[in-house]
């Protein structure tokens, strides 16, 4: 089976500028691309390289956009899309069809193929599978990030994206559903949430405290100085909570630059 990478997370925000300020001043990231094509959906966007992965922010420019409705329905929880880089998007489209999952949108450019699954069928967030021509190398071309994203990489504050958390009322059942969609096994560690390990990054499934809807609730980032990031986030006006802070309606969790997340637990690398 080919590769499947947790390559990009898309966050929705009411406005770009406040979120951009935090990404750049607190997380030390540099924007690599603004896609003019999202204007057709009534959006503006910006992408930031996080190592060889990406975080995108989108914001509506007019009423009635899908992203705007998403924010309204989720009460400002902005974890909008989980974007997976793969070598076989058409095969994956054929697979999800056997599961009864609808393709909500297809993306086709000369060097890029993508498909977005209907969020009502996946739950929590929209899932996208995509492939960039000649994009097999992790530091090679990646169409959504523009033609020269490599020049904008900065790792003095934030080094890479390790994992995301999906919060669900029944995380075990939800994890099993996403494992079927992604065709990857679940990793089960006693007293830890179920997890899907990908060729880059991981997806963890955690219980909802309020028993409410499923949502993309956290992003874990490897940072050189997590405490400094938290301090800077607080000074910038972000709400801090435990080991993380809130940004675009999701919790950002900076972890030590010499540690990584495995099975829901931090281990020395």
Residue pairs with C-beta under 8 A, 6 or more apart in sequence:
1 183
2 86
2 87
2 88
3 85
3 86
3 87
3 136
3 199
4 84
4 85
4 86
4 182
4 183
4 184
4 198
4 199
5 53
5 84
5 85
5 86
5 138
5 198
5 199
5 200
5 201
6 53
6 82
6 84
6 161
6 163
6 164
6 198
6 200
6 201
6 202
6 203
7 53
7 54
7 83
7 84
7 85
7 130
7 142
7 200
7 201
8 47
8 53
8 54
8 55
8 56
8 81
8 83
8 85
8 144
8 145
9 54
9 55
9 56
9 79
9 81
9 82
9 83
9 161
9 164
9 216
9 219
10 55
10 56
10 57
10 58
10 80
10 81
10 83
11 19
11 55
11 56
11 57
11 58
11 78
11 79
11 80
11 247
11 248
11 249
11 250
12 57
12 58
12 59
12 67
12 68
12 70
12 71
12 78
12 80
12 248
12 249
13 19
13 57
13 58
13 59
13 71
13 78
13 248
13 249
14 59
14 60
14 71
14 76
15 59
16 44
16 45
16 46
16 57
16 59
19 57
19 59
19 247
19 248
20 31
20 46
20 57
21 236
22 233
22 236
22 238
22 247
23 29
23 31
23 48
23 55
23 57
23 247
24 30
24 31
25 232
25 236
26 229
26 232
26 233
26 236
26 238
27 48
27 157
27 158
27 221
27 223
27 229
27 252
28 154
28 156
28 157
28 158
29 48
29 49
29 50
29 55
29 154
29 157
29 158
30 48
30 49
30 152
30 153
30 154
31 46
31 47
31 48
31 152
32 47
32 48
32 49
32 54
32 145
32 146
32 148
32 149
32 151
32 152
33 46
33 47
33 144
33 145
33 146
33 149
34 44
34 45
34 46
34 47
35 45
35 47
35 144
35 146
38 44
38 45
38 58
39 61
41 65
41 66
41 67
42 60
42 61
42 62
42 64
42 65
42 67
42 68
43 58
43 59
43 60
43 61
43 65
43 67
44 58
44 59
44 61
45 56
45 57
45 58
45 59
46 56
46 57
47 54
47 55
47 56
47 144
47 145
47 146
47 149
48 54
48 55
48 56
48 152
49 145
49 149
49 150
49 152
49 153
49 154
50 158
50 159
50 160
50 161
50 221
51 153
51 155
51 159
51 160
51 161
51 222
52 138
52 139
52 153
52 160
52 200
53 160
53 161
53 200
53 201
54 83
54 142
54 144
54 145
54 149
55 161
55 219
56 81
56 83
56 144
57 248
58 67
58 80
59 67
60 67
60 68
60 71
67 80
70 80
70 119
71 77
71 78
71 249
74 213
74 215
74 249
76 249
77 215
77 216
77 217
77 249
77 250
78 248
78 249
78 250
79 124
79 125
79 164
79 215
79 216
79 217
79 248
79 249
79 250
80 125
80 126
80 216
81 116
81 125
81 126
81 127
81 128
82 125
82 126
82 127
82 128
82 164
82 203
82 216
83 127
83 128
83 130
83 144
84 127
84 128
84 129
84 130
84 182
84 198
85 130
85 131
85 132
85 135
85 142
85 200
86 92
86 129
86 130
86 131
87 131
87 136
88 131
89 113
89 114
89 115
89 129
89 130
89 131
90 113
92 115
92 129
92 183
93 103
93 115
93 129
95 183
96 103
96 117
96 181
97 103
99 180
99 181
100 121
101 117
101 118
101 121
101 122
101 181
102 117
102 118
102 121
103 115
103 116
103 117
103 118
104 116
104 117
104 118
104 119
104 126
105 115
105 116
106 114
106 115
106 116
107 113
107 114
107 115
107 116
107 130
108 114
109 143
110 133
111 132
111 133
111 134
111 141
111 143
112 130
112 131
112 132
112 133
112 143
112 144
113 130
113 131
114 128
114 129
114 130
114 131
115 128
115 129
115 130
116 126
116 127
116 128
117 126
117 127
117 128
117 129
117 181
118 126
119 125
119 126
122 177
122 178
122 181
123 168
123 174
123 177
123 214
124 166
124 167
124 168
124 174
124 214
124 215
124 216
125 166
125 215
125 216
127 178
127 181
130 143
130 144
132 140
132 141
132 142
132 143
133 141
134 140
134 141
135 141
135 142
135 143
138 200
139 150
142 149
155 224
156 224
157 223
157 224
157 225
157 229
158 221
158 222
158 223
158 224
158 229
158 254
159 221
159 222
159 223
159 224
159 257
160 221
160 222
161 201
161 219
161 220
161 221
161 222
162 201
162 202
162 220
162 221
162 222
162 255
162 260
162 261
163 195
163 201
163 202
163 203
163 204
163 219
163 220
163 261
164 201
164 202
164 203
164 204
164 216
164 218
164 219
164 220
165 193
165 203
165 204
165 205
165 206
165 216
165 217
165 218
165 219
165 220
165 251
166 174
166 175
166 178
166 203
166 204
166 205
166 206
166 214
166 215
166 216
166 217
167 205
167 206
167 207
167 208
167 214
167 215
167 216
167 217
167 218
168 174
168 175
168 205
168 206
168 207
168 208
168 214
169 207
169 208
169 211
169 212
169 213
169 214
171 193
171 194
171 205
171 206
171 207
171 208
172 194
172 205
174 205
174 214
175 186
175 193
175 194
175 195
175 196
175 205
176 186
176 194
178 196
178 203
178 205
179 185
179 186
179 196
182 196
182 198
184 196
184 197
184 198
185 196
186 194
186 195
186 196
187 194
187 195
187 196
187 197
187 263
188 194
188 195
189 195
189 263
189 264
189 265
192 263
192 264
192 265
193 204
193 205
193 206
193 207
193 264
194 204
194 205
195 202
195 203
195 204
195 205
195 263
195 264
196 202
196 203
202 261
202 262
204 261
204 264
206 217
208 214
216 250
217 250
217 251
218 244
218 250
218 251
218 252
218 253
219 250
219 251
219 252
219 253
220 253
220 254
220 255
220 261
221 252
221 253
221 254
221 255
222 254
222 255
222 256
222 257
222 259
222 260
223 229
223 254
223 255
223 256
223 257
224 257
225 257
226 243
226 254
226 255
226 256
229 245
229 254
230 240
230 243
230 244
230 245
230 254
233 240
233 245
233 247
233 252
234 240
234 245
238 245
238 246
238 247
239 245
239 246
240 246
241 251
243 253
243 254
243 255
244 251
244 252
244 253
244 254
245 251
245 252
246 252
255 261
255 266
256 266
258 268
258 269
259 266
259 267
259 268
259 269
260 266
260 267
260 269
